[in-house]
Amino acid sequence: MSDARDRLFADPLGETAPFTFDRDVARVFPDMIRRSVPGYPTVVALSGLLAARFASAGSTLYDLGCSLGASTLAMRRHIEAEGCRIVAVDNSPAMLERCREVIEADGHPTPVELREGDIREVPIEDASMVVLNYTLQFIPLADREPLLARIATGLRPGGVLVLSEKVTLADPALEALNIDLHHQFKRANGYSALEVAQKRSALENVLLPETLDVHRARCHAAGFASCDVWFQCFNFASLVALKR
């Protein structure tokens, strides 16, 4: 499967439509996320190490908002416990179509079930690990705590949630600095000022970031015993939440 260069916002678009994970985005997604999300390869790779630590025999691991399956593959290749399986869920048919190609080409023996659907409606059952990598930020605010509560309920004792998000900072000066650094990161990766501006416009009111304090408090309210940051680069952070 070839990965095309992301030029979706390279030409003037007039009125920018809201961002969707359609066939055009699926076609360029690996290039888009590599050049847009600082620390993304590290978070995905280290998610695999967490799977090696937390996957317990006979359990299910979930990748909610799996896109093209990067986190699924990372978990799959590091699971050491016997009898595990992975359920990977996305609501975009175009993303799942390409994800299926990736999973089939991988050839690892750990079974992966791909499901098209709304992650808010997917049962979480007998899980040892759940990954929400840059997914919760696209869920309506009112639905976020109920989703995390269902995840906490469906996790085995000792299970883990990996929650990666674009975040906001409460201090206005630090928020402005991190936004600027993120834009510099994009420009250093070859995006033009026009591309940065048009994509930001497309994501407005679609991607709704929150502060780390809000994420921590929500995880505790949802039933997790512990929650904190384990990786951060600029205004992108990943948290682990533990169930005891």
Stockholm file with secondary structure:
# STOCKHOLM 1.0

chainA/1-244         MSDARDRLFADPLGETAPFTFDRDVARVFPDMIRRSVPGYPTVVALSGLLAARFASAGSTLYDLGCSLGASTLAMRRHIEAEGCRIVAVDNSPAMLERCREVIEADGHPTPVELREGDIREVPIEDASMVVLNYTLQFIPLADREPLLARIATGLRPGGVLVLSEKVTLADPALEALNIDLHHQFKRANGYSALEVAQKRSALENVLLPETLDVHRARCHAAGFASCDVWFQCFNFASLVALKR
#=GR chainA/1-244 SS CCCCCCCTTSSCCSSCCCCCCCHHHHHHHHHHHHHHSTTHHHHHHHHHHHHHHHCCTTCEEEEETCTTSHHHHHHHHHCCSTTCEEEEEESCHHHHHHHHHHHHHHCCSSCEEEEESCGGGSCCCSEEEEEEESCGGGSCHHHHHHHHHHHHHHEEEEEEEEEEEEEECSSHHHHHHHHHHHHHHHHHTTCCHHHHHHHHHHHTTTSCCEEHHHHHHHHHHHTCSEEEEEEEETTEEEEEEECC
#=GC SS_cons         CCCCCCCTTSSCCSSCCCCCCCHHHHHHHHHHHHHHSTTHHHHHHHHHHHHHHHCCTTCEEEEETCTTSHHHHHHHHHCCSTTCEEEEEESCHHHHHHHHHHHHHHCCSSCEEEEESCGGGSCCCSEEEEEEESCGGGSCHHHHHHHHHHHHHHEEEEEEEEEEEEEECSSHHHHHHHHHHHHHHHHHTTCCHHHHHHHHHHHTTTSCCEEHHHHHHHHHHHTCSEEEEEEEETTEEEEEEECC
//
